[in-house]
Amino acid sequence: MIQLTLLRQALLDHLAAAGIRVLAAWPKEDRVRYESPLVVVDLRTLTTEEAGFQHYLGERFSQENQRWEERYGQKIAVCFALDLYSPRKIAEDGLQRLMDQIADALAQEGPAGLHVREVSWGKTSYDRSCDMLTRAGEVLCEGLLCAVRDEEGSFLSFEVRGGLTLELHHES
């Protein structure tokens, strides 16, 4: 199955492209006191559901390979954890602006072919270790994970429909 870190990276890249400061995780060193708001992204859960009879979605002719390829798939639901941080000096204003930026970035489209279903936020609290206000959030996305198999039965790639693709290379 597709590497889960690629899904998280897709959201990181999507938010960064919208001008949002993002981190995959806090550095192992002492927490830095950032001067501007940021969001720490992690993958919380991934659930799957069958999309077709025994995951079979049908065949498609590949113009590139000039042959028929079978397509298999499953529906996926991905819940990303978003931990927002803002320096105390800009207080809740910083968190609110960051939440608005994230909402704008996700309103148009989700990362890597995923469809955003829900964005939710928790309560604001204070993190003494970095002297910042923080608010936890979640983004629930859905998509279709497709696998392509050639006539010989080898899987060629996995793709989140319309987005992220992981090509598989076979030894000859």
C-alpha positions in Angstrom: 0.0 0.0 0.0 1.1 3.6 -0.6 3.5 5.0 2.0 1.5 7.0 4.5 4.2 9.6 4.8 3.5 10.6 1.1 0.0 11.5 2.1 1.2 13.7 4.9 3.8 15.3 2.7 1.1 16.1 0.1 -0.8 18.1 2.7 2.4 19.8 3.9 3.2 20.8 0.3 -0.4 22.0 -0.3 -0.4 24.2 2.7 3.1 25.5 2.1 2.1 26.4 -1.5 -0.6 28.6 0.0 2.0 30.5 2.0 1.5 28.8 5.3 4.5 27.9 7.5 4.3 24.2 8.1 6.3 21.5 9.9 6.0 17.7 9.8 7.0 17.5 13.5 8.7 19.6 16.1 12.5 19.4 16.0 14.0 17.0 18.5 16.0 19.9 20.0 14.5 22.4 22.4 11.4 24.0 21.0 12.1 27.2 19.1 10.2 30.3 19.9 8.8 31.1 16.5 7.9 34.8 15.7 5.0 33.9 13.4 2.2 31.4 13.4 2.8 27.9 12.1 1.0 24.5 11.8 2.4 21.1 12.6 0.9 18.4 10.4 0.6 14.7 11.2 -1.4 11.7 9.9 -3.9 10.6 12.6 -5.9 7.9 10.9 -6.4 6.1 7.6 -9.4 4.0 6.9 -10.2 2.0 3.8 -13.4 0.7 2.2 -13.9 -1.5 -0.9 -14.7 0.5 -4.0 -15.7 -2.2 -6.4 -16.3 -6.0 -6.4 -13.1 -7.3 -4.7 -11.5 -3.9 -5.4 -11.8 -4.4 -9.2 -12.6 -1.2 -11.0 -12.2 -2.4 -14.6 -9.7 -2.1 -17.4 -8.2 0.9 -19.2 -6.1 1.0 -22.3 -2.8 2.7 -21.7 -1.7 4.8 -24.6 1.8 5.0 -23.1 2.3 1.2 -22.9 -0.1 0.3 -25.7 -1.8 -2.4 -23.7 -4.8 -3.0 -21.4 -4.3 -2.5 -17.7 -6.5 -3.6 -14.9 -7.4 -1.1 -12.3 -8.1 -1.9 -8.6 -9.0 0.5 -5.9 -10.4 1.3 -2.5 -11.9 4.3 -1.0 -9.7 6.0 1.6 -10.5 8.4 4.4 -7.5 10.2 5.9 -7.6 12.2 9.1 -4.8 14.7 9.5 -3.9 16.3 12.8 -3.2 20.0 12.6 -1.6 21.6 15.6 -1.6 25.4 15.3 0.9 27.6 17.1 1.0 31.3 17.5 3.3 33.6 19.5 1.6 35.1 22.5 2.4 38.6 21.4 0.0 38.3 18.5 -2.4 36.2 20.6 -5.5 34.6 19.2 -5.3 36.9 16.2 -2.4 34.8 14.9 -4.4 31.6 15.4 -7.5 33.0 13.7 -5.5 34.3 10.7 -3.8 30.9 10.4 -7.2 29.0 10.6 -8.5 31.3 7.9 -5.5 30.7 5.7 -5.9 26.9 6.1 -9.6 27.1 5.3 -8.9 29.1 2.2 -6.2 26.6 1.1 -8.5 23.7 1.6 -11.7 25.3 0.2 -10.5 25.1 -3.4 -9.1 21.6 -3.4 -7.5 19.0 -1.1 -4.0 17.8 -1.3 -2.9 15.2 -3.9 -6.4 14.4 -5.3 -8.1 14.1 -1.9 -11.4 15.7 -1.3 -11.7 17.7 2.0 -14.8 16.6 3.9 -14.4 18.4 7.2 -12.1 20.8 9.1 -12.6 21.1 12.8 -10.8 23.0 15.6 -10.5 22.5 19.4 -10.0 25.0 22.1 -7.1 27.4 22.5 -4.5 26.6 25.1 -1.0 27.7 26.1 2.2 25.6 25.5 4.8 26.7 28.1 7.6 24.7 26.4 7.6 27.1 23.4 5.7 30.1 24.9 3.0 29.9 22.2 -0.7 29.7 22.1 -1.9 26.5 20.5 -5.1 25.0 19.0 -5.6 21.4 17.8 -7.5 20.7 14.6 -8.3 18.0 12.2 -8.8 17.7 8.5 -10.8 14.7 7.2 -10.2 13.9 3.5 -11.5 11.2 1.2 -10.2 9.8 -2.0 -9.9 6.8 -4.2 -6.6 4.8 -4.0 -6.1 3.1 -7.4 -3.6 0.4 -8.3 -2.8 -0.4 -11.9 -1.9 -4.0 -12.9 -0.5 -5.0 -16.3 -1.5 -8.1 -18.3 1.2 -10.2 -16.6 -0.3 -9.5 -13.2 2.3 -7.1 -11.9 1.2 -3.9 -10.2 2.7 -0.9 -12.0 1.6 2.0 -9.8 -0.6 3.3 -7.0 -2.4 6.6 -7.3 -4.7 8.8 -5.2 -7.2 9.5 -8.0 -6.2 12.7 -9.7 -3.2 13.4 -7.6 -0.3 11.6 -5.9 1.2 8.7 -7.8 3.7 6.1 -6.6 5.4 4.3 -9.5 6.6 0.8 -8.8 9.8 -0.4 -10.5 10.2 -4.1 -11.2 13.5 -5.9 -11.7 13.8 -7.3 -15.2 
